[in-house]
Amino acid sequence: MRVIIADDNTTELNLLRQFLYKEQDVNVISEETNGDDALKNIDKFKPDVAFLDISMPGLSGIKIAKRISTDIFVVFITAHQDYALDAFELGSVDYILKPVTYGRIEKSLSRIRRYMSNKQNIQKLSINIKGQLIAIDINKIVFIEKMPLQKKLKIYTKDKEYVVSGNLKNFEEQLKDYSFIRSHKSYLININMVNKLIPWGDKSYLAKMMGSKQEVLVSRKHAPIIKSLFNSI
């Protein structure tokens, strides 16, 4: 796993490096203290993962994430909670608040390893769009929504949205072996794409998803299994 780290606080940078050096499969290929150099070397070395402080001289971590390949896993490390929504909408794999601990970095790396393993075993889902068959990467699907008052579904991926005819139950059956689970009668979600669960009413939740501005309903009926799976990630 090739990693670039960027933080203008050298003490924090050194601590992060020490944590990453404990992992046998992690190779820190570049360390930067400003956003401009971080972007330059991300473009040059094309790492698997970028650990980015949000507030840095030059480009912020948020601006860097908007300009790099979506194939790079981004982990934001910051002292501020204010940017969490921006980070989730950009599809970051994690959002770590300082002070950073080794246990928190381990959890983030475990998540990244699982995503990398999934990418190496990419599976396709064929959908029919106006008579044309299109194959989309299953690992890029964030969630599927049953559209109100229509016999149509909207498939949200990291890159775009697709409207298809179909039955949510049929997609649930096709995707049952790929970490997809019903969160509500109108939603089928990729549990690996859940970034946060927010209490919503009586034992229900809203799920914030990576790579999407949409919030997905988690009904009281489905909340226990969703919470259990999310906490195990």
N, C-alpha and C positions, 0 to 999 in steps of 0.2 A: 504494500500500500504506500504510494508515493504522496507525501504530504508537504504543503507549504503553510507556514504560520506567519501571521502578521499582527503585531501589537506595538503601539508606540511606547508602551511602558516596558522597559527592558527587564525589570524584575518579574513581571507577569510573563513576558516572553521566555525568559530563562526557566521559569517554573513549568510552563507548558512543554517546553522542549524536554525537560527532565522526565515528565510524565510519559511523553510519547516514546522516549528512548527505552522505557521499560518494556515496550511491546516489540516482540521479535519480528513481527511482520510489518512494522512501520518504519519507513525511511524518510526522515525530514530532509528534503532536498533544497529548501530555501527558507531563510528567516528574514523578515522585513519589518521596518519600524515606521513606514509610511505607505499610504494607499497607492500612490503612483508606482512605486517600485514593486509593490505586491502584484498589481495588475500586469505590469510588464513581465514579471517572471512567471505568473500563471499562464499568460499567453505563450511564453517561451517554452516552459517545461511541461505544460499540460498535466498537472498532477491529478491524482484520483480524488484528493480531498484538500480543501482550503479551510483552515481555521482562521477566522477573521475577526479582529476587534472592530466594533462599529465606528467609534470615534477615533480617527487617526488624522494626522496632517495629510494634506492632499485629498485623494478620494476617500470617502467613507467606505466601510465594509458593505453597506447597502448598495452604494453605487457600483462597487466592484462586482457584486453578485449579479447585478442587472446586465453587466457587460461580458460576463464569461460564459462558457459553454454550459448548457444545462446538464451535461454528462458529468460535471464535476460536483461532488458532494460538498456542500457548504455548511460549515458549523460556525455560528456567530458566538463570540465570547464578549460579554459586555457587563458593565456595572449598572446598566439602565434597563428597566423593564419596558420603557416607552416604545421600543422599536419591535416588539414581539409580533404585532400584527403584520408589519411590513415584511418581517422575516418569514412568517408563515406563507404569505401570499407569493413570495419569491420561490417557495418550495425548498427552503433550507431544511437540512436533515435534522438539525438540532439548534437549540438556543440556550446557551449556558451563561448563567449569571455568576459574576465574580463575587467572592474569591473562589477560584477554581480548585477542585479537589481531584485527586487521582481516581477516586471511585466514580465521579461524574464523567471524567474523560473515558474511563473504561466502558461505562454504559453507552456513551456516544459511539465509541469505536465498535462495540458489539452490534449496534444498530446498522452502522455503515457496512460491516462485514456481511450482514444478512442481505442488505440491498445489493452489494457487489455480487454475492452468490446468485441472487435472483437475476441480475443482469447477464450473468454468464450462461444462464439457462432460459433465455428469452422465449416466451411462448406467445403465439399470436391468437387473436380473436377476430374471426371474420364477421363483418357486418355488411348489410345491404343498404347502400345509399342510392336511391333513385335508380335501382336496377344494376348498380355497379358494386361488385364485391370489393371491400377494402379491408386489409389486414392491419390491425393495430396491436401494439405491444401491450400485453396484459399488465406488465409491471408498471406501465405509465397511466393506467386507469386509476383515477382518484375515487370516483363514485359514480353510480348510475341512479338517475331519478325518474320516477314515473311522473309524467307531465299531467297536471290537473285537467280533468274533463276531456282527455284525449287518449286514444289507444297508441300512444307513442312514449318513447323513453328518450332521455337525454343522457348521453355518456360524456362525462367530464374526464379529460386526460390532462396531463401536465402541459400539453401543447395546444390543444384545441377542444372544441365540443362537437359532438355528433348527435343528430336527431334521427332516431330509427323507429320503425314499427316493431312491436314485439311485446312480450310478456316478461315482467320482472322475474317471475318464478323460473322461466326458462334460462335467463341469464344467471340466476342464482345457482341453478344446477350445473351450468357449464363452468362456472368459476369457483365452485365449492372447494377445489383443491388448491386454490391460489390466494388464500388469506382474505377472501371476500365473505362478508357476512351481512345479513339483513339487520339494519339498525331501526327500521320503521317500516310500516307497510308500503311506503313510497320510496324507500331508499335501500340501496345495496352498496356497502362501502368496502374499500380496501383498508383493512385494519392497519396495515403498515404505513398508510398515509395519514393517519390520525395524529395531529400534533398536540391537541389539547381538548379536554372535556370540561364544559362549563355547565354547572347546575342550572336547570331550566324548569321551574315548576315542580310538581310533586314527583320526585324521583326520576324525572326526565332530564335530558342533557342536550346541549348543542355541541356538536363536534366540529372543531376547526381543523380543516384539512390542508395538507401541504399542497402548494401549487394552485390554490383556488381561493377566491374571495368568498365563496359560498360557505354557509354554515349548514351542517346537516343535522336533522333531528334524530335523536336517539330516544325512542319511546321507553316508557316505564317497563314494558314487557321485555324489551331487548337490552335494557341498561346493564343488568348484572353480568351477562356474558361479554358485552362490549368493554365494560370496566375491567373485567378480569383479563381479557386478552390485551388491552391497552397497557395495563400495569406490568404485564409480563414481557413487553417489548423492550 
